[in-house]
Amino acid sequence: MLNRLNVYYNGWGETWLWGTLISSTTTTGRPNIAFEYSPEAIQRGVELSSYLLPLKGLPFRQGFPTHQMGLPGPVYDALPDG
């Protein structure tokens, strides 16, 4: 099953689509999460994690740390603690 979740940038009085998380269990039976920047994020040049999520590179990024629930750092950091 393939699940998609849009991730929005919301700051400095602006809100726009930053990217999309895609989760699938078809390959391994366990959730595998990938991230893809939106065309608007690429056009704006907003790079929230230049080391692990550079704008230039593969269209889909995956293999994020398990201690971050398999999510990209900026997405994981935006989740509430608890």
Biotite code that builds the C-alpha atoms (Angstrom):
import biotite.structure as struc

atoms = struc.array([
    struc.Atom([0.000, 0.000, 0.000], chain_id="A", res_id=1, res_name="MET", atom_name="CA", element="C"),
    struc.Atom([1.283, 3.447, -0.943], chain_id="A", res_id=2, res_name="LEU", atom_name="CA", element="C"),
    struc.Atom([0.549, 6.447, 1.299], chain_id="A", res_id=3, res_name="ASN", atom_name="CA", element="C"),
    struc.Atom([1.313, 10.089, 0.521], chain_id="A", res_id=4, res_name="ARG", atom_name="CA", element="C"),
    struc.Atom([1.523, 13.062, 2.867], chain_id="A", res_id=5, res_name="LEU", atom_name="CA", element="C"),
    struc.Atom([2.128, 16.639, 1.723], chain_id="A", res_id=6, res_name="ASN", atom_name="CA", element="C"),
    struc.Atom([4.523, 18.683, 3.881], chain_id="A", res_id=7, res_name="VAL", atom_name="CA", element="C"),
    struc.Atom([4.069, 22.461, 3.909], chain_id="A", res_id=8, res_name="TYR", atom_name="CA", element="C"),
    struc.Atom([6.499, 25.259, 4.726], chain_id="A", res_id=9, res_name="TYR", atom_name="CA", element="C"),
    struc.Atom([4.835, 27.793, 7.019], chain_id="A", res_id=10, res_name="ASN", atom_name="CA", element="C"),
    struc.Atom([7.013, 30.718, 8.034], chain_id="A", res_id=11, res_name="GLY", atom_name="CA", element="C"),
    struc.Atom([7.688, 34.408, 7.493], chain_id="A", res_id=12, res_name="TRP", atom_name="CA", element="C"),
    struc.Atom([4.043, 34.910, 6.508], chain_id="A", res_id=13, res_name="GLY", atom_name="CA", element="C"),
    struc.Atom([4.190, 32.323, 3.729], chain_id="A", res_id=14, res_name="GLU", atom_name="CA", element="C"),
    struc.Atom([2.693, 28.869, 3.306], chain_id="A", res_id=15, res_name="THR", atom_name="CA", element="C"),
    struc.Atom([3.564, 26.629, 0.363], chain_id="A", res_id=16, res_name="TRP", atom_name="CA", element="C"),
    struc.Atom([4.129, 22.954, -0.468], chain_id="A", res_id=17, res_name="LEU", atom_name="CA", element="C"),
    struc.Atom([7.658, 21.985, 0.586], chain_id="A", res_id=18, res_name="TRP", atom_name="CA", element="C"),
    struc.Atom([7.500, 18.341, -0.466], chain_id="A", res_id=19, res_name="GLY", atom_name="CA", element="C"),
    struc.Atom([5.783, 14.979, -0.220], chain_id="A", res_id=20, res_name="THR", atom_name="CA", element="C"),
    struc.Atom([6.447, 11.975, 1.999], chain_id="A", res_id=21, res_name="LEU", atom_name="CA", element="C"),
    struc.Atom([5.672, 8.618, 0.402], chain_id="A", res_id=22, res_name="ILE", atom_name="CA", element="C"),
    struc.Atom([5.408, 5.474, 2.514], chain_id="A", res_id=23, res_name="SER", atom_name="CA", element="C"),
    struc.Atom([5.176, 1.956, 1.134], chain_id="A", res_id=24, res_name="SER", atom_name="CA", element="C"),
    struc.Atom([5.351, -1.515, 2.655], chain_id="A", res_id=25, res_name="THR", atom_name="CA", element="C"),
    struc.Atom([5.358, -3.451, -0.634], chain_id="A", res_id=26, res_name="THR", atom_name="CA", element="C"),
    struc.Atom([9.103, -4.118, -0.846], chain_id="A", res_id=27, res_name="THR", atom_name="CA", element="C"),
    struc.Atom([9.937, -5.337, 2.656], chain_id="A", res_id=28, res_name="THR", atom_name="CA", element="C"),
    struc.Atom([6.621, -5.517, 4.505], chain_id="A", res_id=29, res_name="GLY", atom_name="CA", element="C"),
    struc.Atom([7.901, -2.729, 6.770], chain_id="A", res_id=30, res_name="ARG", atom_name="CA", element="C"),
    struc.Atom([7.297, 0.980, 6.187], chain_id="A", res_id=31, res_name="PRO", atom_name="CA", element="C"),
    struc.Atom([9.830, 2.533, 3.828], chain_id="A", res_id=32, res_name="ASN", atom_name="CA", element="C"),
    struc.Atom([9.574, 6.334, 3.696], chain_id="A", res_id=33, res_name="ILE", atom_name="CA", element="C"),
    struc.Atom([10.834, 8.499, 0.843], chain_id="A", res_id=34, res_name="ALA", atom_name="CA", element="C"),
    struc.Atom([10.780, 12.289, 0.422], chain_id="A", res_id=35, res_name="PHE", atom_name="CA", element="C"),
    struc.Atom([10.438, 14.363, -2.739], chain_id="A", res_id=36, res_name="GLU", atom_name="CA", element="C"),
    struc.Atom([10.792, 18.164, -2.946], chain_id="A", res_id=37, res_name="TYR", atom_name="CA", element="C"),
    struc.Atom([7.951, 20.074, -4.609], chain_id="A", res_id=38, res_name="SER", atom_name="CA", element="C"),
    struc.Atom([8.722, 22.038, -7.788], chain_id="A", res_id=39, res_name="PRO", atom_name="CA", element="C"),
    struc.Atom([8.032, 25.231, -5.803], chain_id="A", res_id=40, res_name="GLU", atom_name="CA", element="C"),
    struc.Atom([10.626, 24.347, -3.141], chain_id="A", res_id=41, res_name="ALA", atom_name="CA", element="C"),
    struc.Atom([13.196, 23.695, -5.855], chain_id="A", res_id=42, res_name="ILE", atom_name="CA", element="C"),
    struc.Atom([12.306, 26.967, -7.602], chain_id="A", res_id=43, res_name="GLN", atom_name="CA", element="C"),
    struc.Atom([12.547, 28.930, -4.333], chain_id="A", res_id=44, res_name="ARG", atom_name="CA", element="C"),
    struc.Atom([15.856, 27.272, -3.433], chain_id="A", res_id=45, res_name="GLY", atom_name="CA", element="C"),
    struc.Atom([14.810, 26.592, 0.171], chain_id="A", res_id=46, res_name="VAL", atom_name="CA", element="C"),
    struc.Atom([17.101, 23.898, 1.559], chain_id="A", res_id=47, res_name="GLU", atom_name="CA", element="C"),
    struc.Atom([16.202, 23.111, 5.182], chain_id="A", res_id=48, res_name="LEU", atom_name="CA", element="C"),
    struc.Atom([18.876, 20.420, 5.439], chain_id="A", res_id=49, res_name="SER", atom_name="CA", element="C"),
    struc.Atom([21.666, 20.982, 2.929], chain_id="A", res_id=50, res_name="SER", atom_name="CA", element="C"),
    struc.Atom([23.669, 17.940, 4.053], chain_id="A", res_id=51, res_name="TYR", atom_name="CA", element="C"),
    struc.Atom([20.992, 15.214, 4.109], chain_id="A", res_id=52, res_name="LEU", atom_name="CA", element="C"),
    struc.Atom([18.363, 16.814, 1.840], chain_id="A", res_id=53, res_name="LEU", atom_name="CA", element="C"),
    struc.Atom([20.182, 18.838, -0.809], chain_id="A", res_id=54, res_name="PRO", atom_name="CA", element="C"),
    struc.Atom([17.945, 20.335, -3.483], chain_id="A", res_id=55, res_name="LEU", atom_name="CA", element="C"),
    struc.Atom([20.183, 18.924, -6.190], chain_id="A", res_id=56, res_name="LYS", atom_name="CA", element="C"),
    struc.Atom([20.346, 15.158, -6.263], chain_id="A", res_id=57, res_name="GLY", atom_name="CA", element="C"),
    struc.Atom([18.044, 12.182, -6.512], chain_id="A", res_id=58, res_name="LEU", atom_name="CA", element="C"),
    struc.Atom([14.350, 13.075, -6.809], chain_id="A", res_id=59, res_name="PRO", atom_name="CA", element="C"),
    struc.Atom([13.362, 10.638, -4.040], chain_id="A", res_id=60, res_name="PHE", atom_name="CA", element="C"),
    struc.Atom([15.382, 10.540, -0.800], chain_id="A", res_id=61, res_name="ARG", atom_name="CA", element="C"),
    struc.Atom([15.103, 7.636, 1.613], chain_id="A", res_id=62, res_name="GLN", atom_name="CA", element="C"),
    struc.Atom([17.004, 5.771, 4.322], chain_id="A", res_id=63, res_name="GLY", atom_name="CA", element="C"),
    struc.Atom([16.393, 8.306, 7.078], chain_id="A", res_id=64, res_name="PHE", atom_name="CA", element="C"),
    struc.Atom([17.457, 7.330, 10.645], chain_id="A", res_id=65, res_name="PRO", atom_name="CA", element="C"),
    struc.Atom([15.264, 4.902, 12.569], chain_id="A", res_id=66, res_name="THR", atom_name="CA", element="C"),
    struc.Atom([15.546, 7.052, 15.711], chain_id="A", res_id=67, res_name="HIS", atom_name="CA", element="C"),
    struc.Atom([13.649, 9.690, 13.682], chain_id="A", res_id=68, res_name="GLN", atom_name="CA", element="C"),
    struc.Atom([10.915, 7.161, 12.815], chain_id="A", res_id=69, res_name="MET", atom_name="CA", element="C"),
    struc.Atom([12.387, 6.992, 9.306], chain_id="A", res_id=70, res_name="GLY", atom_name="CA", element="C"),
    struc.Atom([11.477, 10.632, 8.621], chain_id="A", res_id=71, res_name="LEU", atom_name="CA", element="C"),
    struc.Atom([13.675, 13.424, 7.228], chain_id="A", res_id=72, res_name="PRO", atom_name="CA", element="C"),
    struc.Atom([15.144, 15.561, 10.031], chain_id="A", res_id=73, res_name="GLY", atom_name="CA", element="C"),
    struc.Atom([13.138, 18.757, 9.392], chain_id="A", res_id=74, res_name="PRO", atom_name="CA", element="C"),
    struc.Atom([9.876, 16.768, 9.324], chain_id="A", res_id=75, res_name="VAL", atom_name="CA", element="C"),
    struc.Atom([10.730, 14.819, 12.486], chain_id="A", res_id=76, res_name="TYR", atom_name="CA", element="C"),
    struc.Atom([11.799, 18.013, 14.292], chain_id="A", res_id=77, res_name="ASP", atom_name="CA", element="C"),
    struc.Atom([8.422, 19.602, 13.486], chain_id="A", res_id=78, res_name="ALA", atom_name="CA", element="C"),
    struc.Atom([6.492, 16.838, 15.297], chain_id="A", res_id=79, res_name="LEU", atom_name="CA", element="C"),
    struc.Atom([5.282, 17.557, 18.832], chain_id="A", res_id=80, res_name="PRO", atom_name="CA", element="C"),
    struc.Atom([7.322, 16.017, 21.649], chain_id="A", res_id=81, res_name="ASP", atom_name="CA", element="C"),
    struc.Atom([5.597, 13.623, 23.841], chain_id="A", res_id=82, res_name="GLY", atom_name="CA", element="C"),
])
